[in-house]
């Protein structure tokens, strides 16, 4: 599937209540793994958004593409389906989707 992601996650629990940000322009669901780790699976609709992080995060893209800028950086980078970017803990990043919908998996820790 690219970005080091399997095609599916087996043996997990899913939190039914969605995480809804920016008036529904970014929506994700939390997936809990038996070993205690968690990921979120989500959609990002066109727009530019800023997110803060507590723990380090890896944003892996399943479909679509985006631009992103980590805190303290001036330049934007591009991330397409099958690739990822890492965000340090206690930081933030900007993410922008120009066209279509970007589908992502966010891994924590």
Secondary structure, DSSP 4 states (H G I P E B T S, - for coil): --TT--S---S-EE-SS-EEEGGGTEEEEEEE-TTS-EEEEEEEEEEEEEEE-SS-EEEEEEESEEEEEETT--S-EEEETT-EEEE-SS-EEEEEEEEEEEEEEEEE-
